[in-house]
Amino acid sequence: MTIPATKARPAEPVTGGGETGSRYAWYVVLVLTAIYMMSYVDRQILSLLVAPMKKDLGISDTQVGLLQGLAFGIFYTLMGLPLGRLADTRSRRNVIAAGVVLWSFFTSLCSVARSFGSLFMTRMGVGVGEASLSPSAYSLLADYFPKERLGVAISVFYMGVFLGSSLSLLVTGSVMDALAHTPVVTVPLLGAMAAWRITFLVVGLPGLLFALLVYTIREPLRKDLLRTGSGQASNLSLGAALREMGRRWQSLLGISIGAIFQSIPTYALISWTPTYFQRVHGWTAGQSGRGLAALLLTCGCAGMYAGGWLSDYWQNKGVSEGPLRVGVWCGIGAALLLPAAYLTHSVELTFWLMGPGIFFLALPMGTSPAALQRIFPNQVRGQVSAFFLFLLNLGGLSLGPLMPGLLDDRLFHNGKMIGASLAITIGVAAVSMAVAFRATYRAYRTDSRLLGEIR
């Protein structure tokens, strides 16, 4: 297909070599994964601070859920849309570097928040910065890898979720255990601070160094471009980009809804499992952090890689809806295993069920955004990713951390029922996920053929 020459402008020059699929391309994956890991350290730091934070600030479980979800998600969701446009028209690495500086600064600023309102505002700032990463990263990787290997590449990038969450749990848990008998710490320039506040400085300030790492990435040549009648790459207007999205609205909406129902259990699990271990089994913050980190690092990362491998395997076999099949498997496995893990009274059985449950839950985390990159032209991939993340975070990031706390406060009126609250949240969302992905098969097959027309 072509865009009329009268509506097109010369494409912005791009830089970088064509090391597509080479060792350098995998270096890019590792750098982006490390940055994504650090973003999740900053994002998930609150999960082990629930008890001291509630005591110091006098807040409820519902407010904790808002701080972990909605506060972060408001600007993370809204800012992703204009940042996605920048990813399609400007240097993607500059967008990422600016975001790293911003979220690291606001994470450090959380250490001086003195009320629910002020902590809510600083968490919003963290979200603004982190909104820069994913749309630009997806677009970069789609230019470095062919579609037959994109599933594994983005799945490895997505391992930053569990690597960062695990590191956050380990660092935060270790700091809290080390300062357990030192409720107040004197910090140069800042004075006396509650021990739990120190963790924000420990994880926030080093993140600034990762902004420099971004500049070891070269901008690749943009592939799969829509072109004018004369063969030049087109710079699409916002209206033209929206029309491209509208042509594939069923796939875009179906994948986004499936991903929402995948992210609700993920965010609920990461946000509240440490609290579950502390309240139900009497573990310390350090024990809870190390236990969940071990499961995320092993079973979570293995699930992500397996999901990417399956998606690419089916792609090579000509099964275009392979990424969506991965989502269906995820929903079935997670619904069978994870609710049972939180309802058992044996901590050993909880671990035996939670491990494979997390494996299944992780399967489509990288394949869902990769599925969208495979069916859209280059000029709209950042904007499509931003819209995908807009829906994903509007639903998943807001509801995942909120629902267990809300069920505790409004349904059970008992903090020790957090296991039942998690089981309900995860079970309902997992079944809904499988249904959403399965319902999108036919539209995705059609849209896969559509992109082949411009290659």
C-alpha positions in Angstrom: 0.0 0.0 0.0 1.2 3.6 -0.5 0.5 7.0 0.9 -0.2 9.8 -1.6 2.9 11.9 -2.2 1.0 15.2 -1.6 0.4 14.2 2.0 3.9 13.0 2.7 6.9 14.8 4.0 10.5 13.6 3.7 11.4 11.0 6.3 13.6 12.1 9.2 17.1 10.7 8.6 18.0 7.8 10.8 21.3 6.7 12.0 22.9 3.4 13.0 24.0 0.3 11.2 22.1 -2.7 10.2 23.3 -5.2 12.8 19.9 -6.8 12.8 19.9 -10.0 14.7 23.7 -9.8 15.4 25.5 -9.9 18.7 25.2 -6.1 18.9 21.4 -6.4 18.6 21.5 -8.7 21.6 23.7 -6.2 23.4 20.9 -3.7 22.8 18.4 -6.1 24.4 20.6 -6.5 27.4 21.1 -2.8 27.9 17.3 -2.1 27.6 16.6 -5.0 29.9 19.0 -3.6 32.5 17.2 -0.2 32.3 13.8 -1.8 32.5 15.0 -3.8 35.5 16.0 -0.5 37.3 12.6 1.0 36.4 10.9 -1.9 38.2 13.1 -1.6 41.2 11.8 2.0 41.6 8.3 1.0 40.7 7.9 -1.9 43.1 9.8 -0.6 46.1 6.6 0.0 48.1 5.6 -3.7 48.3 7.9 -4.4 51.3 7.3 -1.1 53.0 3.5 -1.6 53.6 3.7 -2.1 57.4 6.1 0.8 58.4 4.5 3.1 55.8 1.0 2.5 57.2 2.2 3.1 60.7 4.2 6.3 59.9 1.6 7.8 57.5 -1.6 6.4 59.1 -3.0 5.0 55.8 -5.2 2.0 54.9 -4.7 -1.0 52.7 -6.8 0.7 50.0 -4.5 3.7 50.1 -1.5 1.5 49.8 -3.1 -0.1 46.7 -3.6 3.4 45.3 0.0 4.3 45.9 1.3 1.2 44.2 -1.1 1.4 41.3 -3.1 4.5 40.5 -0.6 7.1 41.8 2.1 5.6 39.6 -0.3 4.8 36.7 -1.9 8.2 36.2 0.9 9.9 34.4 2.6 6.7 33.3 -0.6 6.0 31.4 -1.2 9.6 30.1 2.3 10.6 29.3 2.9 7.4 27.3 0.7 8.7 24.4 2.8 11.8 23.5 6.0 9.9 24.3 5.0 7.2 21.9 4.6 9.9 19.2 8.2 11.1 20.0 9.4 7.5 19.7 8.1 7.4 16.1 9.6 10.8 15.1 12.6 11.5 17.2 15.7 9.8 18.7 14.4 6.9 20.8 17.5 6.8 23.0 17.2 10.5 23.9 13.6 9.8 25.0 14.7 6.9 27.2 17.6 8.8 28.7 15.5 11.7 29.8 13.0 9.3 31.3 15.6 7.5 33.4 16.8 10.8 34.9 13.2 11.8 35.7 12.1 8.6 37.4 15.3 8.2 39.5 14.9 11.8 40.8 11.3 11.3 41.8 12.0 8.0 43.4 14.6 9.7 45.6 12.1 12.4 46.4 9.7 9.9 47.8 12.0 9.7 50.8 10.9 13.1 52.1 7.2 12.7 51.6 5.3 13.3 54.8 1.7 12.4 54.0 -0.4 10.2 51.7 -0.9 13.2 49.4 2.8 14.1 49.0 3.8 10.5 48.5 1.0 10.2 45.9 2.4 13.1 44.0 6.0 11.9 44.0 4.8 8.4 42.8 3.1 10.2 39.9 6.4 11.7 39.0 8.0 8.3 38.9 5.3 7.3 36.5 6.0 10.2 34.2 9.6 9.2 33.8 9.0 5.5 33.3 6.4 6.1 30.6 9.3 7.0 28.2 10.9 3.5 28.2 8.6 0.8 26.7 7.3 2.5 23.5 10.8 3.5 22.5 12.3 0.1 23.5 9.6 -1.9 21.5 10.2 0.2 18.5 14.0 -0.2 18.7 13.9 -4.0 19.1 11.4 -4.3 16.1 14.1 -2.6 14.0 16.9 -4.8 15.3 15.2 -8.2 14.9 13.2 -9.9 12.2 9.6 -10.8 13.1 10.6 -14.5 13.5 12.9 -13.7 16.4 11.1 -10.7 17.9 9.1 -12.7 20.4 12.2 -13.9 22.2 13.9 -10.5 22.0 11.0 -8.6 23.6 10.4 -11.5 26.1 14.0 -11.1 27.2 13.5 -7.4 27.5 10.4 -8.1 29.6 12.5 -10.1 32.0 13.3 -6.8 33.4 9.9 -6.9 35.1 10.9 -9.9 37.3 14.6 -9.1 37.5 13.7 -5.6 38.7 11.0 -6.7 41.0 13.3 -9.4 42.5 16.1 -6.9 43.0 13.7 -4.5 44.6 12.5 -7.2 47.0 16.0 -8.2 47.8 17.4 -4.7 48.3 14.4 -3.4 50.2 14.1 -6.5 52.4 17.7 -6.4 53.2 17.7 -2.7 54.1 14.6 -3.1 56.2 16.0 -6.1 58.1 19.3 -4.3 58.6 17.6 -1.3 60.0 15.0 -3.2 62.0 16.5 -2.1 65.3 17.2 1.4 64.1 13.9 3.1 63.5 15.4 6.5 62.8 18.6 7.1 60.7 20.5 10.4 60.4 21.3 11.2 56.8 23.7 14.0 55.8 21.9 17.2 54.6 18.5 15.5 55.2 18.7 14.9 58.9 16.8 12.3 60.9 14.6 10.0 58.7 12.5 6.9 59.4 14.4 3.8 58.3 11.9 2.8 55.6 12.5 6.1 53.8 16.2 5.3 53.3 15.3 2.6 50.8 14.0 5.2 48.3 17.5 6.9 48.3 19.3 3.5 48.1 17.4 2.6 44.9 16.8 6.0 43.4 20.1 7.7 43.2 22.1 4.9 41.5 19.5 4.9 38.7 20.9 8.1 37.4 24.0 6.3 36.1 21.8 4.2 33.8 21.0 7.3 31.7 24.6 7.2 30.5 24.3 3.5 29.5 21.5 4.5 27.1 24.1 6.3 24.9 25.9 3.0 24.1 22.9 2.2 21.9 22.9 3.2 18.3 19.7 4.2 16.5 19.0 1.4 13.9 17.6 2.0 10.5 13.8 2.0 10.6 12.2 -1.0 8.8 8.7 -1.7 7.5 8.0 1.9 6.6 5.0 3.1 4.8 6.1 4.9 1.6 4.9 7.5 -0.8 4.2 6.8 -4.5 7.8 7.8 -5.3 9.2 5.3 -2.8 10.2 7.7 0.0 9.4 6.9 3.6 6.4 8.9 4.8 6.3 10.9 8.0 2.7 10.2 9.0 0.5 12.8 10.5 -1.2 12.0 13.8 -4.5 11.6 11.9 -2.9 9.1 9.4 -1.4 7.2 12.3 -4.8 6.9 13.9 -6.2 5.6 10.7 -3.6 2.9 10.6 -4.6 1.9 14.1 -8.2 2.0 13.2 -7.7 -0.4 10.3 -6.4 -3.0 12.9 -8.6 -2.0 15.8 -9.9 -5.5 16.6 -6.4 -6.9 17.0 -5.2 -3.8 18.9 -8.2 -3.9 21.3 -8.3 -7.7 21.7 -4.5 -8.0 22.5 -4.8 -5.0 24.9 -7.7 -6.4 26.8 -6.0 -9.8 27.1 -2.8 -8.0 28.4 -4.9 -6.0 30.9 -6.2 -9.2 32.4 -2.7 -10.6 32.4 -1.2 -7.6 34.2 -3.9 -7.5 36.9 -2.7 -10.8 38.4 1.0 -9.9 37.9 0.7 -6.5 39.7 -1.5 -8.0 42.4 1.0 -10.8 43.0 4.1 -8.6 43.1 2.5 -5.9 45.2 0.8 -8.1 47.8 2.6 -11.4 48.1 5.2 -10.1 50.5 2.4 -8.8 52.7 0.7 -12.1 52.4 3.8 -14.0 53.7 4.2 -11.5 56.5 0.6 -11.4 57.7 -0.4 -15.1 57.1 2.9 -16.9 57.8 4.7 -14.4 60.1 7.7 -13.9 57.8 10.0 -10.9 58.1 10.3 -8.3 55.2 13.6 -9.9 54.3 12.3 -13.4 54.2 9.3 -12.4 52.2 11.4 -10.5 49.7 13.9 -13.3 49.2 11.2 -15.9 48.9 9.2 -14.1 46.2 12.4 -12.9 44.4 13.5 -16.6 44.1 10.2 -17.5 42.4 10.2 -14.5 40.1 13.8 -15.0 39.0 13.5 -18.7 38.3 9.9 -19.4 37.3 9.0 -15.9 36.0 12.0 -15.5 33.7 11.7 -19.1 32.5 8.1 -18.5 31.6 8.9 -15.3 29.7 11.6 -17.0 27.6 9.3 -20.1 27.0 6.5 -17.8 25.9 8.8 -15.9 23.4 10.2 -19.2 22.1 6.7 -20.7 21.6 5.5 -17.5 19.8 8.5 -17.5 17.4 8.2 -21.3 16.9 4.6 -20.9 15.8 5.5 -17.8 13.7 8.1 -19.9 11.8 5.5 -22.6 11.3 3.1 -20.1 9.7 0.7 -19.9 12.7 0.3 -16.1 12.7 -1.8 -16.1 15.9 1.0 -17.8 17.8 1.4 -14.9 20.3 -2.2 -15.1 21.2 -2.1 -18.9 21.7 0.6 -18.2 24.3 -1.9 -15.9 26.1 -4.6 -18.6 26.2 -2.2 -21.1 27.8 -1.2 -18.4 30.3 -4.8 -17.8 31.4 -5.6 -21.5 31.8 -2.5 -22.3 33.8 -2.6 -19.3 36.0 -6.3 -19.8 36.8 -5.7 -23.4 37.9 -2.6 -22.8 40.0 -2.3 -19.4 41.6 -5.7 -19.1 43.4 -5.0 -22.5 45.0 -1.6 -21.3 46.1 -3.0 -18.5 48.2 -5.8 -20.5 49.7 -3.7 -23.4 51.2 -2.6 -23.2 54.8 0.8 -24.8 54.1 3.6 -22.4 53.1 5.4 -25.3 51.4 2.4 -26.1 49.2 2.0 -22.4 48.5 5.5 -22.4 47.0 5.0 -25.6 45.0 1.9 -24.1 43.4 3.1 -20.6 43.0 6.2 -21.5 41.1 4.5 -23.1 38.1 1.7 -20.6 38.4 4.1 -17.7 37.9 5.7 -19.6 35.0 2.3 -19.7 33.2 1.5 -16.1 34.2 4.7 -14.9 32.6 4.3 -16.6 29.2 2.7 -13.7 27.2 4.3 -10.7 28.9 6.7 -10.2 26.0 4.7 -11.8 23.2 1.7 -9.4 23.6 3.6 -6.2 22.7 5.7 -8.2 20.1 2.4 -9.3 18.5 1.5 -5.6 17.9 4.9 -4.7 16.5 4.4 -7.5 13.9 1.2 -6.1 12.4 1.9 -2.3 12.3 4.2 -0.2 10.1 7.2 1.4 11.6 5.8 5.0 11.6 3.1 4.1 14.2 4.8 1.4 16.3 5.7 3.8 19.2 2.2 5.2 19.2 0.6 1.8 19.1 2.8 0.7 22.0 1.8 3.8 23.9 -1.9 3.2 23.3 -1.4 -0.5 24.3 0.3 0.6 27.5 -2.3 3.3 28.1 -5.0 0.6 28.2 -2.8 -1.9 29.9 -2.0 0.5 32.8 -5.4 2.1 33.0 -6.7 -1.4 33.7 -3.9 -3.6 35.0 -1.6 -1.2 36.9 -4.6 0.5 38.5 -6.7 -2.5 39.4 -4.0 -5.1 40.1 -2.5 -3.5 43.3 -5.9 -2.0 44.3 -8.3 -5.0 44.2 -6.7 -7.1 46.9 -6.5 -4.2 49.3 -10.0 -3.1 48.4 -11.4 -6.6 49.0 -9.5 -6.8 52.4 -11.1 -3.5 53.5 -14.6 -3.7 52.0 -15.4 -7.4 51.7 -13.5 -9.3 54.4 -12.7 -6.4 56.8 -9.7 -8.4 57.8 -6.1 -7.9 56.7 -5.2 -11.6 57.2 -7.7 -12.5 54.5 -5.2 -11.1 51.9 -4.7 -14.6 50.5 -8.4 -14.9 49.6 -8.4 -11.4 48.2 -5.5 -12.4 45.9 -7.1 -15.7 44.9 -10.3 -13.9 43.8 -8.4 -11.1 41.9 -6.1 -13.5 40.1 -8.6 -16.2 39.3 -11.2 -13.9 37.7 -8.6 -12.0 35.7 -6.9 -15.2 34.4 -10.0 -16.7 33.0 -11.0 -13.4 31.4 -7.5 -13.2 29.8 -7.8 -16.6 28.1 -11.2 -15.6 26.7 -9.9 -12.2 25.3 -6.9 -13.7 23.6 -8.9 -16.6 22.0 -11.5 -14.2 20.7 -8.9 -12.2 18.7 -7.5 -15.1 16.6 -9.4 -14.3 13.4 -8.8 -10.5 13.3 -5.0 -11.0 14.0 -4.7 -13.5 11.1 -6.2 -10.8 8.8 -4.0 -8.0 10.1 -0.8 -10.2 9.8 -1.5 -10.5 6.0 -2.1 -6.7 5.8 1.4 -5.8 6.9 2.8 -8.2 4.4 1.5 -5.9 1.7 4.0 -3.1 2.5 7.1 -5.3 3.0 
